[in-house]
């Protein structure tokens, strides 16, 4: 089992995820007064949009109140449940964005091998693959919390071609927010590795302080700067 934190903000219920595209669809229905007009405004298929609304309503309850045509014309409006869902999604997205931008794990190391833009860096935690500037040797690596995936120790290893870095450690702390949780993992360095996952994912994995877990993150999600330059001077592109 694994928990991938590299996600766009998403609310889950009954196996259905409500994400940014779904929020845009509901807001377009609210703005345009009908599902058909909303789909046209978003450049989406009406039939697929209708099926998606039905799927969402199966998990989250009634979201769109439909009125058939007549003297006053037909149309669709959002229910209170839909507005509550949008508000909850906005809170989750704000929390996710704020934490993801602020939380980084910084590891220091030295380049021991290069393969084009990718380099192998030896750190106190072990070998890390990362994108490293061509002239850098001693570097600082920054790993964003939202780029870290957590696995159970017995999860199937990634293939070599995925270029993922993997570290096993003990969970030091779990800090819950409204919809997200920060998980700090001791990987044998002064800096704990931080992952950002949903609270629902924590429950699914049954993760608690003291448990062992495996953290992985892509080489392409690992920024490196020369050791004499602060990683905070280069902000990741959104």
Residue frames as a rotation matrix with the C-alpha (Angstrom) as fourth column:
UNK 1
0.581 0.814 0.000 0.00
0.814 -0.581 0.000 0.00
0.000 0.000 -1.000 0.00
UNK 2
-0.615 -0.788 -0.019 1.23
0.789 -0.615 -0.016 3.52
0.001 -0.025 1.000 -0.67
UNK 3
0.510 0.699 -0.501 0.06
0.683 -0.683 -0.259 7.08
-0.523 -0.210 -0.826 -0.10
UNK 4
-0.274 -0.607 0.746 0.95
0.928 -0.370 0.040 9.54
0.252 0.704 0.665 -2.82
UNK 5
0.081 0.251 -0.965 1.22
0.641 -0.754 -0.142 13.11
-0.763 -0.607 -0.222 -1.61
UNK 6
-0.853 -0.458 -0.251 2.02
0.106 -0.623 0.775 14.53
-0.512 0.634 0.580 -5.03
UNK 7
-0.338 0.844 0.415 -1.58
0.941 0.306 0.145 15.34
-0.004 0.440 -0.898 -5.77
UNK 8
-0.637 0.381 0.670 -3.83
-0.164 -0.916 0.365 18.25
0.753 0.123 0.647 -6.52
UNK 9
-0.809 0.375 0.454 -6.12
-0.517 -0.084 -0.852 18.93
-0.281 -0.923 0.262 -3.57
UNK 10
-0.468 0.646 -0.603 -8.90
-0.306 0.522 0.796 16.33
0.829 0.558 -0.047 -3.51
UNK 11
-0.336 0.485 0.807 -11.76
-0.897 0.098 -0.431 15.36
-0.288 -0.869 0.402 -1.23
UNK 12
-0.767 -0.005 -0.641 -12.61
-0.306 0.882 0.358 11.65
0.564 0.471 -0.678 -1.12
UNK 13
-0.331 0.678 0.656 -15.81
-0.769 0.209 -0.604 9.85
-0.546 -0.705 0.453 -0.19
UNK 14
0.493 0.596 0.634 -16.99
-0.225 0.791 -0.569 6.36
-0.840 0.137 0.524 -1.01
UNK 15
-0.030 -0.625 0.780 -14.13
0.653 0.579 0.489 5.88
-0.757 0.524 0.391 -3.44
UNK 16
0.502 0.236 0.832 -14.92
0.811 -0.464 -0.357 9.02
0.302 0.854 -0.424 -5.44
UNK 17
-0.400 -0.722 -0.564 -12.52
0.817 -0.560 0.137 11.97
-0.414 -0.406 0.815 -5.50
UNK 18
0.795 0.592 0.132 -13.72
0.601 -0.741 -0.299 15.58
-0.079 0.317 -0.945 -5.82
UNK 19
-0.195 -0.975 -0.110 -10.98
0.877 -0.223 0.426 17.68
-0.440 -0.014 0.898 -7.41
UNK 20
-0.610 -0.158 -0.776 -10.34
0.018 -0.983 0.185 21.00
-0.792 0.099 0.602 -9.13
UNK 21
-0.960 0.274 -0.061 -12.10
-0.060 0.011 0.998 19.96
0.274 0.962 0.006 -12.35
UNK 22
-0.322 0.884 -0.338 -15.19
0.861 0.422 0.282 18.97
0.393 -0.200 -0.898 -10.41
UNK 23
-0.201 0.196 -0.960 -15.17
0.657 -0.700 -0.280 22.25
-0.727 -0.686 0.012 -8.49
UNK 24
-0.882 -0.168 -0.440 -14.90
-0.183 -0.739 0.648 24.14
-0.434 0.653 0.621 -11.79
UNK 25
-0.762 0.647 0.010 -17.90
0.345 0.394 0.852 22.23
0.547 0.653 -0.524 -13.16
UNK 26
-0.056 0.772 -0.633 -20.09
0.998 0.022 -0.062 23.05
-0.034 -0.635 -0.772 -10.16
UNK 27
-0.358 -0.126 -0.925 -19.06
0.329 -0.944 0.001 26.70
-0.874 -0.304 0.379 -10.25
UNK 28
-0.991 0.008 -0.133 -19.82
-0.128 -0.336 0.933 26.88
-0.037 0.942 0.334 -13.98
UNK 29
-0.424 0.899 -0.112 -23.30
0.755 0.419 0.505 25.42
0.501 0.130 -0.856 -13.35
UNK 30
-0.001 0.376 -0.927 -23.81
0.852 -0.485 -0.198 28.08
-0.524 -0.790 -0.320 -10.70
UNK 31
-0.621 -0.357 -0.698 -22.64
0.039 -0.903 0.427 30.84
-0.783 0.238 0.575 -13.04
UNK 32
-0.939 0.134 -0.317 -24.49
-0.336 -0.147 0.931 29.75
0.079 0.980 0.183 -16.18
UNK 33
-0.287 0.920 0.268 -27.65
-0.860 -0.125 -0.495 28.26
-0.421 -0.373 0.827 -14.70
UNK 34
0.827 0.555 -0.085 -27.55
-0.543 0.751 -0.375 24.93
-0.144 0.357 0.923 -16.53
UNK 35
0.327 -0.704 0.630 -25.34
0.075 0.684 0.726 21.90
-0.942 -0.190 0.276 -16.96
UNK 36
0.560 -0.064 0.826 -25.40
0.812 0.240 -0.532 22.24
-0.164 0.969 0.186 -20.75
UNK 37
0.885 -0.218 0.412 -24.22
-0.054 -0.926 -0.374 25.87
0.463 0.308 -0.831 -20.65
UNK 38
0.653 -0.673 0.347 -21.59
-0.542 -0.095 0.835 24.98
-0.529 -0.734 -0.427 -18.04
UNK 39
0.356 -0.508 0.785 -20.18
0.496 0.814 0.302 22.19
-0.792 0.282 0.542 -20.20
UNK 40
0.690 -0.059 0.722 -20.06
0.674 -0.313 -0.669 24.51
0.265 0.948 -0.177 -23.22
UNK 41
0.897 -0.331 0.293 -18.31
-0.385 -0.910 0.150 27.23
0.217 -0.248 -0.944 -21.24
UNK 42
0.412 -0.758 0.506 -15.68
-0.512 0.267 0.816 24.77
-0.753 -0.596 -0.278 -20.05
UNK 43
-0.014 -0.383 -0.924 -15.27
-0.987 0.151 -0.048 23.14
0.158 0.911 -0.380 -23.46
UNK 44
-0.814 -0.237 0.530 -16.38
-0.405 0.886 -0.226 19.78
-0.416 -0.399 -0.817 -22.13
UNK 45
-0.752 0.567 -0.336 -18.76
0.045 0.552 0.832 17.10
0.658 0.611 -0.441 -23.36
UNK 46
-0.185 0.781 0.597 -22.28
-0.898 -0.381 0.221 17.51
0.400 -0.495 0.771 -21.98
UNK 47
0.643 0.490 -0.589 -22.82
-0.285 0.867 0.409 13.77
0.711 -0.095 0.697 -21.67
UNK 48
-0.109 -0.769 -0.629 -19.56
0.546 0.483 -0.685 13.26
0.831 -0.418 0.367 -19.78
UNK 49
-0.793 -0.131 0.595 -20.28
-0.316 -0.746 -0.586 16.21
0.520 -0.653 0.551 -17.52
UNK 50
0.209 0.952 0.222 -23.72
-0.837 0.057 0.544 14.79
0.506 -0.300 0.809 -16.76
UNK 51
0.561 -0.061 -0.826 -22.26
0.198 0.978 0.063 11.39
0.804 -0.199 0.561 -15.94
UNK 52
-0.537 -0.836 -0.114 -19.71
0.361 -0.106 -0.927 13.04
0.763 -0.539 0.358 -13.68
UNK 53
-0.476 0.459 0.750 -22.38
-0.753 -0.653 -0.079 14.92
0.453 -0.603 0.656 -11.76
UNK 54
0.624 0.732 -0.273 -24.31
-0.521 0.651 0.552 11.68
0.582 -0.202 0.788 -11.27
UNK 55
0.198 -0.649 -0.735 -21.12
0.473 0.720 -0.508 9.95
0.858 -0.247 0.450 -10.06
UNK 56
-0.769 -0.505 0.392 -20.37
-0.032 -0.583 -0.812 12.76
0.639 -0.637 0.432 -7.62
UNK 57
-0.115 0.818 0.564 -23.92
-0.889 -0.337 0.309 12.77
0.443 -0.466 0.766 -6.30
UNK 58
0.570 0.284 -0.771 -23.69
-0.058 0.950 0.306 9.04
0.819 -0.130 0.558 -5.65
UNK 59
-0.179 -0.747 -0.641 -20.87
0.746 0.322 -0.583 9.77
0.642 -0.582 0.499 -3.21
UNK 60
-0.936 -0.345 -0.064 -21.53
0.316 -0.749 -0.583 13.28
0.154 -0.566 0.810 -1.88
UNK 61
-0.287 0.907 -0.308 -25.34
0.626 -0.066 -0.777 13.53
-0.725 -0.416 -0.549 -2.07
UNK 62
0.520 0.610 0.597 -27.56
0.851 -0.313 -0.422 15.83
-0.071 0.728 -0.682 -4.12
UNK 63
-0.421 -0.792 -0.442 -25.46
0.661 -0.602 0.449 18.61
-0.622 -0.103 0.776 -5.64
UNK 64
-0.992 0.083 -0.097 -27.50
-0.128 -0.674 0.728 20.00
-0.005 0.734 0.679 -8.55
UNK 65
-0.269 0.962 0.032 -31.20
0.257 0.104 -0.961 20.86
-0.928 -0.251 -0.276 -8.42
UNK 66
-0.960 -0.096 0.264 -32.71
0.270 -0.056 0.961 20.57
-0.077 0.994 0.080 -11.89
UNK 67
-0.189 0.916 -0.355 -35.77
-0.092 -0.376 -0.922 22.45
-0.978 -0.142 0.156 -13.13
UNK 68
-0.368 0.116 0.922 -37.50
0.840 0.467 0.277 21.39
-0.399 0.877 -0.270 -16.34
UNK 69
-0.983 -0.057 0.174 -38.45
0.146 -0.815 0.561 23.92
0.110 0.576 0.810 -19.01
UNK 70
-0.081 0.985 -0.153 -41.76
0.976 0.048 -0.212 25.73
-0.201 -0.167 -0.965 -18.88
UNK 71
0.797 0.454 0.398 -43.06
0.530 -0.842 -0.101 29.25
0.289 0.292 -0.912 -18.81
UNK 72
0.872 -0.487 -0.037 -40.10
-0.368 -0.705 0.607 30.38
-0.322 -0.516 -0.794 -16.77
UNK 73
0.380 -0.754 -0.536 -37.62
-0.648 0.196 -0.736 28.18
0.660 0.626 -0.414 -18.58
UNK 74
0.899 -0.111 -0.424 -35.55
0.310 0.846 0.435 25.31
0.310 -0.522 0.795 -17.20
UNK 75
0.285 -0.874 0.393 -32.13
-0.556 -0.485 -0.675 25.23
0.781 -0.026 -0.624 -15.66
UNK 76
0.404 -0.255 -0.879 -30.01
0.639 0.766 0.072 23.99
0.655 -0.590 0.472 -12.80
UNK 77
0.470 -0.284 0.836 -28.91
-0.616 -0.784 0.080 25.42
0.632 -0.553 -0.543 -9.47
UNK 78
-0.525 -0.729 -0.438 -26.52
-0.087 0.558 -0.825 24.21
0.846 -0.396 -0.356 -6.80
UNK 79
0.605 0.666 -0.435 -27.84
0.340 0.278 0.898 22.71
0.720 -0.692 -0.058 -3.60
UNK 80
0.751 -0.322 0.577 -26.64
-0.646 -0.541 0.539 23.70
0.139 -0.777 -0.614 -0.14
UNK 81
0.751 -0.485 0.447 -24.70
0.191 0.809 0.557 20.42
-0.632 -0.333 0.700 -0.07
UNK 82
0.538 -0.553 0.636 -22.85
0.784 0.053 -0.618 21.51
0.308 0.831 0.462 -3.21
UNK 83
0.581 -0.306 0.754 -21.97
-0.227 -0.951 -0.211 24.87
0.781 -0.048 -0.622 -1.70
UNK 84
0.795 -0.302 0.526 -20.75
-0.508 0.143 0.849 23.19
-0.331 -0.943 -0.040 1.47
UNK 85
0.688 -0.543 0.481 -18.65
0.606 0.795 0.032 20.81
-0.400 0.269 0.876 -0.65
UNK 86
0.513 -0.492 0.704 -17.09
0.488 -0.508 -0.710 23.71
0.707 0.707 -0.021 -2.56
UNK 87
0.682 -0.238 0.692 -16.31
-0.592 -0.735 0.331 25.52
0.430 -0.635 -0.642 0.69
UNK 88
0.783 -0.397 0.478 -14.67
-0.137 0.639 0.756 22.40
-0.606 -0.658 0.446 2.14
UNK 89
0.606 -0.563 0.562 -12.65
0.796 0.427 -0.430 21.96
0.002 0.708 0.706 -1.06
UNK 90
0.578 -0.377 0.724 -11.48
0.031 -0.876 -0.481 25.57
0.816 0.300 -0.495 -0.96
UNK 91
0.760 -0.299 0.577 -10.33
-0.644 -0.225 0.731 25.15
-0.088 -0.928 -0.363 2.64
UNK 92
0.705 -0.493 0.509 -8.43
0.333 0.865 0.376 21.97
-0.626 -0.096 0.774 1.75
UNK 93
0.582 -0.479 0.657 -6.81
0.712 -0.091 -0.696 23.59
0.393 0.873 0.288 -1.28
UNK 94
0.666 -0.316 0.676 -5.74
-0.379 -0.924 -0.059 26.63
0.643 -0.216 -0.735 0.73
UNK 95
0.737 -0.386 0.555 -4.27
-0.477 0.285 0.831 24.42
-0.480 -0.877 0.026 3.44
UNK 96
0.682 -0.461 0.568 -2.53
0.604 0.793 -0.080 22.20
-0.413 0.398 0.819 0.92
UNK 97
0.622 -0.427 0.656 -1.06
0.435 -0.507 -0.744 25.12
0.650 0.748 -0.130 -1.02
UNK 98
0.699 -0.330 0.634 0.18
-0.601 -0.751 0.273 26.90
0.387 -0.572 -0.723 2.08
UNK 99
0.668 -0.445 0.596 1.80
-0.309 0.564 0.766 23.84
-0.677 -0.696 0.240 3.61
UNK 100
0.704 -0.389 0.594 3.25
0.670 0.644 -0.371 22.54
-0.238 0.659 0.714 0.36
UNK 101
0.667 -0.454 0.590 4.92
0.145 -0.698 -0.701 25.86
0.731 0.553 -0.400 -0.40
UNK 102
0.577 -0.403 0.711 6.37
-0.775 -0.545 0.320 26.15
0.258 -0.736 -0.626 3.09
UNK 103
0.648 -0.243 0.722 7.45
-0.382 0.717 0.583 22.57
-0.659 -0.654 0.372 3.81
UNK 104
0.645 -0.532 -0.549 10.74
-0.449 0.319 -0.835 21.36
0.619 0.785 -0.033 2.35
UNK 105
0.839 -0.528 0.133 13.33
0.207 0.535 0.819 18.89
-0.503 -0.659 0.558 3.57
UNK 106
0.709 -0.668 -0.228 16.89
-0.649 -0.490 -0.581 20.04
0.276 0.560 -0.781 2.86
UNK 107
0.826 -0.507 0.247 19.72
0.347 0.802 0.486 17.50
-0.445 -0.316 0.838 2.52
UNK 108
0.503 -0.743 -0.442 23.37
-0.797 -0.596 0.097 18.36
-0.335 0.304 -0.892 1.94
UNK 109
0.635 -0.304 0.710 25.62
0.285 0.947 0.150 16.21
-0.718 0.107 0.688 -0.21
UNK 110
-0.213 -0.783 -0.585 28.22
-0.575 -0.384 0.723 15.90
-0.790 0.490 -0.368 -2.94
UNK 111
0.712 0.435 -0.551 27.79
-0.689 0.285 -0.666 14.85
-0.133 0.854 0.503 -6.57
UNK 112
-0.064 -0.740 0.670 29.43
-0.373 0.640 0.671 11.48
-0.926 -0.207 -0.317 -7.24
UNK 113
-0.671 -0.106 0.734 28.08
0.570 0.559 0.602 10.73
-0.474 0.822 -0.314 -10.73
UNK 114
-0.328 0.558 -0.762 26.27
-0.527 -0.778 -0.343 12.50
-0.784 0.289 0.549 -13.57
UNK 115
-0.561 0.253 0.788 23.94
0.719 0.621 0.312 11.42
-0.411 0.742 -0.530 -16.35
UNK 116
-0.244 0.426 0.871 23.03
0.626 -0.617 0.477 14.56
0.741 0.662 -0.116 -18.25
UNK 117
-0.098 0.297 0.950 20.93
-0.460 -0.860 0.222 16.85
0.883 -0.415 0.221 -16.06
UNK 118
0.898 0.440 -0.023 20.45
-0.208 0.471 0.857 14.09
0.388 -0.765 0.514 -13.50
UNK 119
-0.192 -0.976 0.105 23.12
-0.580 0.026 -0.815 13.50
0.792 -0.217 -0.571 -10.90
UNK 120
0.487 0.197 -0.851 23.76
0.501 0.735 0.457 11.02
0.716 -0.649 0.259 -8.10
UNK 121
0.061 -0.386 0.921 24.35
-0.567 -0.772 -0.286 12.84
0.821 -0.505 -0.266 -4.83
UNK 122
-0.212 -0.212 -0.954 25.80
0.597 0.745 -0.298 11.22
0.774 -0.633 -0.032 -1.73
UNK 123
0.077 0.324 0.943 24.08
-0.571 -0.761 0.308 12.49
0.818 -0.562 0.127 1.43
UNK 124
-0.726 -0.311 0.613 24.00
-0.686 0.284 -0.670 11.49
0.034 -0.907 -0.419 5.09
UNK 125
0.165 0.884 0.438 20.72
-0.747 0.402 -0.530 9.70
-0.644 -0.240 0.726 4.37
UNK 126
0.033 -0.177 0.984 22.15
0.450 0.881 0.143 7.79
-0.892 0.438 0.109 1.43
UNK 127
-0.874 -0.388 0.293 22.24
0.400 -0.231 0.887 8.20
-0.276 0.892 0.357 -2.34
UNK 128
0.163 0.908 -0.387 19.80
0.238 -0.417 -0.877 10.68
-0.957 0.051 -0.284 -3.87
UNK 129
-0.516 -0.197 0.833 19.11
0.852 -0.026 0.522 11.18
-0.081 0.980 0.181 -7.56
UNK 130
0.300 0.569 -0.765 18.28
0.478 -0.784 -0.396 14.77
-0.826 -0.247 -0.507 -8.45
UNK 131
0.626 -0.118 0.771 18.44
0.662 -0.442 -0.605 17.45
0.412 0.889 -0.198 -11.12
UNK 132
0.405 -0.623 -0.670 21.69
0.601 -0.371 0.708 19.31
-0.689 -0.689 0.224 -10.38
UNK 133
0.867 -0.158 -0.473 23.23
-0.390 -0.806 -0.446 22.40
-0.311 0.571 -0.760 -12.05
UNK 134
0.870 -0.462 -0.171 26.03
0.137 0.561 -0.817 21.39
0.473 0.687 0.551 -14.41
UNK 135
0.035 -0.955 0.295 28.87
-0.179 -0.296 -0.938 23.05
0.983 -0.020 -0.181 -12.51
UNK 136
0.393 0.187 0.900 27.76
-0.878 -0.217 0.428 22.16
0.275 -0.958 0.079 -8.96
UNK 137
-0.363 -0.522 -0.772 29.58
-0.143 0.850 -0.507 19.59
0.921 -0.074 -0.383 -6.83
UNK 138
-0.875 0.161 -0.456 28.69
0.480 0.174 -0.860 20.28
-0.059 -0.972 -0.230 -3.20
UNK 139
-0.596 0.741 0.309 24.95
-0.088 -0.443 0.892 20.86
0.798 0.504 0.329 -3.15
UNK 140
-0.784 0.565 0.256 21.85
-0.297 0.020 -0.955 21.34
-0.545 -0.825 0.152 -1.05
UNK 141
-0.825 0.560 -0.077 18.83
0.250 0.482 0.840 19.27
0.508 0.673 -0.538 -2.11
UNK 142
-0.715 0.675 0.185 15.29
-0.607 -0.468 -0.642 20.45
-0.347 -0.571 0.744 -1.42
UNK 143
-0.849 0.501 -0.164 12.41
0.357 0.776 0.520 17.96
0.388 0.383 -0.838 -1.39
UNK 144
-0.552 0.722 0.416 8.91
-0.728 -0.661 0.182 19.40
0.406 -0.202 0.891 -1.17
UNK 145
-0.703 0.309 0.641 6.55
-0.414 0.555 -0.721 17.68
-0.579 -0.772 -0.263 1.24
UNK 146
0.344 0.934 -0.095 3.86
-0.601 0.142 -0.786 17.28
-0.721 0.328 0.610 -1.43
UNK 147
0.239 -0.334 -0.912 6.31
-0.896 0.287 -0.339 15.38
0.374 0.898 -0.230 -3.68
UNK 148
-0.764 -0.588 0.265 6.92
-0.643 0.660 -0.388 12.61
0.053 -0.467 -0.883 -1.13
UNK 149
0.252 0.799 -0.546 5.01
-0.599 0.572 0.560 9.33
0.760 0.186 0.623 -1.32
UNK 150
-0.343 -0.303 0.889 4.66
-0.908 0.351 -0.230 7.08
-0.242 -0.886 -0.396 1.74
UNK 151
0.065 0.285 -0.956 4.57
-0.531 0.821 0.208 3.29
0.845 0.494 0.205 1.44
UNK 152
0.868 0.076 0.491 4.24
-0.441 0.572 0.692 0.38
-0.228 -0.817 0.530 3.80
UNK 153
-0.032 -0.992 0.123 7.64
-0.769 0.103 0.630 -1.36
-0.638 -0.075 -0.767 4.17
UNK 154
-0.346 -0.094 0.933 6.40
0.213 0.961 0.175 -4.40
-0.914 0.259 -0.313 2.24
UNK 155
0.633 0.625 -0.457 5.18
-0.274 -0.371 -0.887 -2.43
-0.724 0.687 -0.064 -0.77
UNK 156
0.643 -0.363 0.675 6.44
0.725 0.572 -0.383 -3.51
-0.247 0.735 0.631 -4.19
UNK 157
-0.187 -0.796 -0.576 9.68
0.391 -0.598 0.699 -1.67
-0.901 -0.095 0.423 -5.02
UNK 158
0.683 0.331 -0.651 9.63
-0.375 -0.606 -0.702 0.85
-0.627 0.723 -0.290 -7.84
UNK 159
0.736 -0.451 0.504 11.38
0.673 0.563 -0.479 -0.06
-0.067 0.692 0.718 -11.07
UNK 160
-0.174 -0.921 -0.348 14.78
0.771 -0.347 0.533 1.40
-0.612 -0.175 0.771 -11.77
UNK 161
-0.550 -0.048 0.834 13.41
0.748 -0.472 0.466 3.43
0.371 0.880 0.296 -14.68
UNK 162
0.550 0.834 0.037 11.12
0.722 -0.497 0.482 5.44
0.420 -0.238 -0.876 -12.41
UNK 163
-0.362 -0.815 0.452 14.17
0.380 -0.572 -0.727 7.26
0.852 -0.092 0.516 -10.97
UNK 164
0.678 0.617 0.400 12.60
-0.182 -0.386 0.904 7.41
0.712 -0.686 -0.150 -7.53
UNK 165
-0.557 -0.788 0.264 14.57
-0.412 -0.015 -0.911 7.91
0.722 -0.616 -0.316 -4.35
UNK 166
0.520 0.747 -0.414 13.53
-0.045 0.508 0.860 5.60
0.853 -0.428 0.298 -1.51
UNK 167
-0.644 -0.681 0.349 14.28
-0.386 -0.106 -0.917 5.84
0.661 -0.725 -0.195 2.21
UNK 168
0.229 0.676 -0.700 12.99
0.437 0.572 0.695 3.78
0.870 -0.465 -0.164 5.11
UNK 169
-0.787 -0.492 0.373 12.57
-0.100 -0.494 -0.864 5.31
0.609 -0.717 0.340 8.53
UNK 170
-0.515 0.590 -0.622 10.44
0.857 0.362 -0.366 5.63
0.009 -0.722 -0.692 11.64
UNK 171
0.168 0.675 0.718 7.50
0.449 -0.701 0.554 7.99
0.878 0.229 -0.421 11.89
UNK 172
-0.820 -0.527 -0.225 8.44
0.467 -0.387 -0.795 10.70
0.332 -0.757 0.563 14.37
UNK 173
-0.645 0.630 -0.433 5.25
0.051 -0.530 -0.846 12.73
-0.763 -0.568 0.310 14.36
UNK 174
-0.518 0.600 0.609 1.93
0.792 0.069 0.606 13.18
0.322 0.797 -0.511 12.58
UNK 175
-0.802 0.228 -0.552 0.42
0.109 -0.854 -0.509 16.66
-0.588 -0.468 0.660 12.64
UNK 176
-0.277 0.806 0.523 -3.22
0.948 0.317 0.013 16.83
-0.155 0.500 -0.852 11.57
UNK 177
-0.964 0.165 -0.210 -4.84
-0.195 -0.972 0.128 19.76
-0.183 0.164 0.969 9.81
UNK 178
-0.123 0.990 -0.068 -8.41
-0.774 -0.139 -0.618 20.17
-0.621 -0.023 0.783 8.57
UNK 179
0.859 0.485 -0.165 -7.92
-0.468 0.609 -0.640 17.84
-0.210 0.627 0.750 5.62
UNK 180
0.504 -0.776 -0.379 -4.21
-0.219 0.309 -0.925 17.15
0.836 0.549 -0.014 5.48
UNK 181
0.954 -0.298 0.031 -1.52
0.049 0.256 0.965 15.73
-0.296 -0.919 0.259 7.70
UNK 182
0.355 -0.926 -0.131 2.22
-0.807 -0.233 -0.542 16.32
0.472 0.298 -0.830 7.91
UNK 183
0.990 -0.131 -0.046 4.19
0.138 0.890 0.436 13.17
-0.016 -0.438 0.899 8.54
UNK 184
0.416 -0.905 0.083 7.78
-0.902 -0.423 -0.087 13.53
0.114 -0.039 -0.993 9.80
UNK 185
0.972 -0.120 -0.203 10.04
0.098 0.989 -0.112 10.55
0.214 0.089 0.973 9.12
UNK 186
0.487 -0.859 0.156 13.42
-0.597 -0.198 0.778 9.92
-0.638 -0.472 -0.609 10.75
UNK 187
0.978 -0.178 -0.112 15.75
0.010 0.572 -0.820 8.82
0.210 0.800 0.561 7.93
UNK 188
0.529 -0.805 -0.267 18.96
0.835 0.438 0.334 9.09
-0.152 -0.399 0.904 9.93
UNK 189
-0.337 -0.613 0.715 19.77
0.654 -0.698 -0.291 12.75
0.677 0.370 0.636 9.29
UNK 190
-0.901 -0.002 -0.433 19.48
0.335 -0.636 -0.695 15.92
-0.274 -0.772 0.574 11.34
UNK 191
-0.614 0.711 -0.344 16.60
-0.777 -0.621 0.103 16.98
-0.140 0.330 0.934 9.10
UNK 192
-0.411 0.580 0.703 13.48
0.133 0.801 -0.583 14.83
-0.902 -0.146 -0.406 9.24
UNK 193
-0.983 0.148 0.112 11.85
0.111 -0.014 0.994 14.03
0.148 0.989 -0.003 5.91
UNK 194
-0.541 0.828 -0.151 8.39
-0.230 -0.319 -0.919 15.55
-0.809 -0.462 0.363 5.76
UNK 195
-0.882 0.380 0.281 5.50
0.426 0.382 0.821 14.19
0.204 0.843 -0.498 3.68
UNK 196
-0.676 0.727 -0.123 2.13
-0.605 -0.642 -0.470 15.84
-0.421 -0.243 0.874 3.09
UNK 197
-0.888 0.425 -0.174 -0.84
0.244 0.758 0.605 13.45
0.389 0.495 -0.777 2.75
UNK 198
-0.127 0.922 0.365 -4.57
-0.506 -0.377 0.776 13.49
0.853 -0.086 0.514 3.36
UNK 199
-0.416 0.072 0.906 -5.95
-0.888 0.181 -0.422 12.54
-0.194 -0.981 -0.012 6.76
UNK 200
0.697 0.716 0.042 -8.02
-0.676 0.675 -0.297 9.85
-0.241 0.179 0.954 5.04
UNK 201
0.475 -0.605 -0.639 -4.82
-0.352 0.535 -0.768 8.36
0.806 0.590 0.042 3.66
UNK 202
-0.542 -0.650 0.533 -3.30
-0.732 0.055 -0.679 8.23
0.412 -0.758 -0.505 7.15
UNK 203
0.059 0.667 0.743 -6.33
-0.850 0.424 -0.313 6.28
-0.524 -0.613 0.592 8.33
UNK 204
0.831 0.263 -0.490 -6.08
-0.524 0.668 -0.529 3.92
0.188 0.696 0.693 5.35
UNK 205
0.095 -0.903 -0.420 -2.46
-0.269 0.383 -0.884 3.15
0.958 0.197 -0.206 6.08
UNK 206
0.901 0.285 -0.327 -3.13
0.248 0.282 0.927 3.02
0.356 -0.916 0.183 9.86
UNK 207
-0.015 -0.985 0.174 0.02
0.476 -0.160 -0.865 5.03
0.879 0.070 0.471 10.36
UNK 208
0.963 0.265 -0.045 1.10
0.151 -0.397 0.905 6.11
0.222 -0.879 -0.423 13.85
UNK 209
0.429 -0.850 0.305 4.25
-0.844 -0.498 -0.198 7.53
0.320 -0.172 -0.931 15.50
UNK 210
-0.033 -0.559 0.829 6.86
-0.707 0.599 0.376 4.79
-0.707 -0.573 -0.415 15.91
UNK 211
0.727 0.339 0.597 5.74
0.155 0.765 -0.624 2.85
-0.668 0.547 0.504 12.83
UNK 212
-0.511 -0.855 0.089 8.18
0.201 -0.018 0.980 2.13
-0.836 0.518 0.181 10.03
UNK 213
0.739 0.673 -0.002 7.40
0.157 -0.176 -0.972 3.56
-0.655 0.718 -0.236 6.60
UNK 214
-0.306 -0.790 0.531 9.14
0.821 0.064 0.567 4.00
-0.482 0.610 0.629 3.28
UNK 215
0.467 0.375 -0.800 9.28
-0.027 -0.899 -0.437 7.43
-0.884 0.226 -0.410 1.69
UNK 216
-0.244 -0.551 0.798 9.96
0.866 0.246 0.435 7.91
-0.436 0.798 0.417 -2.00
UNK 217
0.534 0.364 -0.764 10.20
-0.026 -0.895 -0.445 10.91
-0.845 0.257 -0.468 -4.28
UNK 218
0.824 -0.141 0.549 11.08
0.565 0.261 -0.782 11.41
-0.033 0.955 0.294 -7.92
UNK 219
-0.234 -0.968 -0.089 14.50
0.890 -0.250 0.382 12.62
-0.392 0.010 0.920 -8.96
UNK 220
-0.477 0.081 0.875 12.79
0.635 -0.656 0.407 15.23
0.607 0.750 0.262 -11.13
UNK 221
0.638 0.740 0.214 11.00
0.328 -0.512 0.794 16.61
0.697 -0.436 -0.570 -8.04
UNK 222
0.578 -0.535 -0.617 14.28
0.730 0.001 0.683 17.14
-0.365 -0.845 0.391 -6.17
UNK 223
0.892 -0.241 0.382 15.84
0.013 -0.831 -0.556 20.59
0.452 0.501 -0.738 -6.59
UNK 224
0.382 -0.839 -0.388 19.54
0.896 0.234 0.378 21.15
-0.227 -0.492 0.841 -6.06
UNK 225
0.914 -0.240 0.328 21.55
-0.115 -0.927 -0.357 24.34
0.390 0.288 -0.874 -5.67
UNK 226
-0.050 -0.992 -0.118 25.25
0.144 0.110 -0.983 24.87
0.988 -0.066 0.138 -4.93
UNK 227
0.091 0.073 -0.993 26.01
0.925 0.363 0.112 24.47
0.368 -0.929 -0.034 -1.23
UNK 228
-0.779 -0.441 -0.446 26.94
0.583 -0.771 -0.257 28.16
-0.230 -0.460 0.858 -0.92
UNK 229
-0.776 0.609 0.164 23.48
-0.397 -0.675 0.622 29.19
0.489 0.418 0.766 -2.17
UNK 230
-0.696 0.589 0.412 20.29
-0.342 0.233 -0.910 28.94
-0.632 -0.774 0.040 -0.14
UNK 231
-0.795 0.482 0.368 17.54
0.606 0.619 0.498 26.74
0.013 0.619 -0.785 -1.61
UNK 232
0.071 0.865 -0.496 15.09
0.735 -0.381 -0.560 29.44
-0.674 -0.325 -0.663 -0.50
UNK 233
-0.430 -0.285 -0.857 16.57
-0.253 -0.873 0.417 31.79
-0.867 0.396 0.303 -3.11
UNK 234
-0.864 0.165 -0.475 15.08
-0.444 0.195 0.875 29.62
0.237 0.967 -0.095 -5.87
UNK 235
-0.289 0.850 0.440 11.38
-0.607 0.193 -0.771 29.04
-0.740 -0.490 0.460 -5.49
UNK 236
-0.725 0.060 0.686 9.85
0.421 0.827 0.372 26.04
-0.545 0.559 -0.625 -7.35
UNK 237
-0.869 0.455 -0.192 7.67
-0.435 -0.519 0.736 26.85
0.235 0.724 0.649 -10.33
UNK 238
-0.383 0.821 0.424 3.97
-0.453 0.234 -0.861 26.42
-0.805 -0.522 0.282 -9.71
